Amino acid sequence: MEFTQREVQIIKRAERRIKQAAVVRVLAILFLLAQIALFFLGQLGSDALALSAFALVLLAVLVPQLGGAPRYEQLVSLLASKLHGSERR
């Protein structure tokens, strides 16, 4: 499959967004583990732990949706157009 320059840019932006989301999720897990350790050491209350855990889950879920990455629909339409173009040949 050959892609135009615009299509290659869309794909690369999507790949960067996937990598960024993975890094944010790993950092969120590490932050949550640190908070759990602080909770067991008595430095953090249960309310604060629950609130921050909820916020971290929301962040991990929303990160791929935020920012200037291509939408899922854009990627699907790009692949569908390539598929329909290859079927005609």
Backbone torsions as a table, in degrees:
resi	resn	phi	psi	omega
1	MET	NA	129.8	176.1
2	GLU	-104.1	139.9	-177.8
3	PHE	-117.2	149.0	173.6
4	THR	-74.8	169.1	-179.8
5	GLN	-61.9	-39.3	179.1
6	ARG	-63.7	-41.6	179.9
7	GLU	-66.3	-38.6	177.8
8	VAL	-64.2	-39.7	178.1
9	GLN	-63.7	-40.8	178.4
10	ILE	-62.1	-43.8	-179.3
11	ILE	-65.0	-42.4	-179.9
12	LYS	-66.3	-37.5	176.7
13	ARG	-64.5	-38.7	178.7
14	ALA	-66.1	-39.9	178.4
15	GLU	-64.0	-41.8	178.0
16	ARG	-62.7	-39.4	-179.4
17	ARG	-65.9	-38.4	178.3
18	ILE	-63.8	-43.8	178.9
19	LYS	-65.1	-41.1	179.3
20	GLN	-63.5	-42.4	179.4
21	ALA	-63.4	-39.0	178.8
22	ALA	-64.3	-41.7	179.4
23	VAL	-64.8	-43.9	179.9
24	VAL	-62.5	-39.9	-179.8
25	ARG	-66.3	-40.5	177.7
26	VAL	-64.7	-42.9	177.9
27	LEU	-64.1	-37.6	177.8
28	ALA	-64.0	-40.9	177.9
29	ILE	-64.2	-44.0	178.5
30	LEU	-62.9	-41.3	178.1
31	PHE	-63.7	-41.0	179.3
32	LEU	-66.4	-39.6	176.6
33	LEU	-62.9	-39.0	177.3
34	ALA	-64.6	-39.5	178.7
35	GLN	-67.6	-36.9	177.0
36	ILE	-64.1	-41.1	177.0
37	ALA	-62.3	-43.4	178.1
38	LEU	-63.7	-35.5	177.7
39	PHE	-62.6	-46.1	-178.9
40	PHE	-71.4	-22.2	175.4
41	LEU	-85.0	-3.7	177.9
42	GLY	83.9	11.9	-178.2
43	GLN	-92.6	-9.7	-176.0
44	LEU	-137.0	132.1	-179.4
45	GLY	-77.7	162.5	-177.9
46	SER	-67.7	-33.6	178.0
47	ASP	-64.7	-44.5	179.5
48	ALA	-65.0	-39.0	178.3
49	LEU	-64.1	-44.7	-179.5
50	ALA	-65.2	-42.7	-179.7
51	LEU	-65.0	-45.2	-179.0
52	SER	-69.5	-35.0	177.2
53	ALA	-64.4	-41.9	177.5
54	PHE	-63.2	-43.3	179.2
55	ALA	-63.6	-39.4	179.4
56	LEU	-67.2	-36.9	177.0
57	VAL	-65.0	-44.6	176.9
58	LEU	-59.7	-43.2	178.6
59	LEU	-61.5	-45.7	-178.5
60	ALA	-63.7	-34.2	179.9
61	VAL	-77.3	-37.5	-174.1
62	LEU	-85.0	-19.1	-176.0
63	VAL	-53.7	-45.4	179.9
64	PRO	-65.4	-21.4	-177.3
65	GLN	-87.1	-20.8	-176.2
66	LEU	-88.2	153.8	174.5
67	GLY	92.9	-166.1	-172.1
68	GLY	-99.2	26.7	179.0
69	ALA	-75.4	154.8	177.9
70	PRO	-65.4	146.2	178.8
71	ARG	-75.0	158.3	178.1
72	TYR	-57.4	-40.0	-179.0
73	GLU	-62.4	-36.8	177.9
74	GLN	-63.0	-44.5	-178.6
75	LEU	-67.0	-39.8	179.8
76	VAL	-67.0	-41.9	179.7
77	SER	-66.0	-36.2	177.0
78	LEU	-62.1	-47.4	-179.6
79	LEU	-68.8	-36.4	179.2
80	ALA	-65.5	-40.7	178.8
81	SER	-65.0	-37.8	177.0
82	LYS	-67.0	-38.7	179.5
83	LEU	-64.7	-46.1	-179.8
84	HIS	-67.2	-32.5	177.1
85	GLY	-68.7	-36.4	179.6
86	SER	-77.2	-25.6	178.3
87	GLU	-71.4	-27.8	-178.1
88	ARG	-73.7	-21.4	-176.4
89	ARG	-78.8	NA	NA
